[in-house]
Amino acid sequence: MKIAVREAPITSTEIIEAKKANPGFGRTFSDRMFMARWNEEQGWHDAEIVPYGPIPLDPAANVLHYAQEVFEGMKAYSWEDGRVALFRPEMNGERFNNSAKRLCMPTVDPEFFMDAVTTLVGLEKDWIPADGKGALYIRPTMIGTEAALGVKASTDYLFYVIVGPVGSYFPTGFKPIRIWVTKEYVRAAVGGIGFAKTSGNYAASLLAGKIAAEKGCSQVLYLDAKENKFIEELGGMNVFCRFGKTIATSPLTGSILPGVTRNSIMTLAPEFGLAVEERNISIGEIKERAADGSLSEVFAVGTAAVVTAIGSLLYEDEEITIGDGGIGDVSQQLYDRLTGIQYGRLADAHKWVRFVG
Ligand SMILES: Cc1ncc(COP(=O)(O)O)c(C=O)c1O
């Protein structure tokens, strides 16, 4: 589909550079955004790039009442040779559609998804921080816009993409984090919408996140909804445990988001002599094996922070320290390898990178 590019006021280079110097995470956005609309008669239509700004929505719009919304989180990286790279963007397109199907929303042709992202990123490439300073965060989103109260799927949808420079996800930077393991709150249950990247899952996690912060923890580790025993994931990242020469992570049972980073780590692990297991890991096993030293690392993975070491877990008011509480070798090696590929410093043996333009 042809994407029309409308005139937009452009921020001066000086201001862009100042904003890129200290972007934080998710607070600064570029000058333009992509938009397209869907209805049954026309399918996707009116694809255009317009000035970034508020979206007029009817107060009865489906998304505001019944949360028909799906989104993605991906990044564009600025390489030293001037090229702009995306990391496995087709996986985000696929997950966007899997989320949309679960939420009873229309899918987006993979080529159209890619065109929307690359056209916008190409136009906004001055907003991408240099290697070492961050990346351009990309947020494709779809919402139900039909103005109608009553629980049913919307007849009309808006697909839009916004982008903005980001630095470190955790204000502490690349330092081990402390995590609260909750028994009281559940993020998602099998049969629900946990595997979809949709706003409801994040709304469900906010209260536990607030309590975690009050306890001095950065995020929450959720247990399975049925037995309240097996670790699932953090509110915004997947989790791995290292036992000797094996790394283990929770299986994709339907309540966990299938992370692009999770999949990449599982592919890279054998290159470091590590076996990979997808299996149930109970919080009891973590406690026991952290104590006897056979669990030496726990780390969280996701697009925003790549790989983050978990130094300790707070569970039932007890502190479980992992290893020496610092950054383990495997966490560091995987972080270096992934960011090396993303920024073009290391060979891309798996052909994961796609260039913009
Ligand atoms: C709940 C949840 N789990 C895991 C992830 C990691 O996914 P990815 O590696 O695709 O960023 C995210 C981040 O998007 C997330 O929100």
The ligand as an SDF file (V2000), in Angstrom:
LIG
                    3D

 16 16  0  0  0  0  0  0  0  0999 V2000
    5.5900   -9.1980   29.3850 C   0  0  0  0  0  0  0  0  0  0  0  0
    6.8080   -9.1830   28.5370 C   0  0  0  0  0  0  0  0  0  0  0  0
    7.5740  -10.2780   28.4890 N   0  0  0  0  0  0  0  0  0  0  0  0
    8.6840  -10.3420   27.7330 C   0  0  0  0  0  0  0  0  0  0  0  0
    9.0990   -9.2570   26.9700 C   0  0  0  0  0  0  0  0  0  0  0  0
   10.3310   -9.3640   26.1200 C   0  0  0  0  0  0  0  0  0  0  0  0
    9.9770   -9.4550   24.7580 O   0  0  0  0  0  0  0  0  0  0  0  0
   10.9820   -8.9770   23.6290 P   0  0  0  0  0  0  0  0  0  0  0  0
   12.2480   -9.7180   23.8210 O   0  0  0  0  0  0  0  0  0  0  0  0
   10.3110   -9.3440   22.3470 O   0  0  0  0  0  0  0  0  0  0  0  0
   11.1540   -7.5210   23.7880 O   0  0  0  0  0  0  0  0  0  0  0  0
    8.3410   -8.0850   27.0070 C   0  0  0  0  0  0  0  0  0  0  0  0
    8.7720   -6.9090   26.2480 C   0  0  0  0  0  0  0  0  0  0  0  0
    8.2560   -6.5860   25.2530 O   0  0  0  0  0  0  0  0  0  0  0  0
    7.1620   -8.0400   27.7880 C   0  0  0  0  0  0  0  0  0  0  0  0
    6.4010   -6.9390   27.8260 O   0  0  0  0  0  0  0  0  0  0  0  0
  1  2  1  0
  2  3  1  0
  2 15  2  0
  3  4  2  0
  4  5  1  0
  5  6  1  0
  5 12  2  0
  6  7  1  0
  7  8  1  0
  8  9  2  0
  8 10  1  0
  8 11  1  0
 12 13  1  0
 12 15  1  0
 13 14  2  0
 15 16  1  0
M  END
$$$$
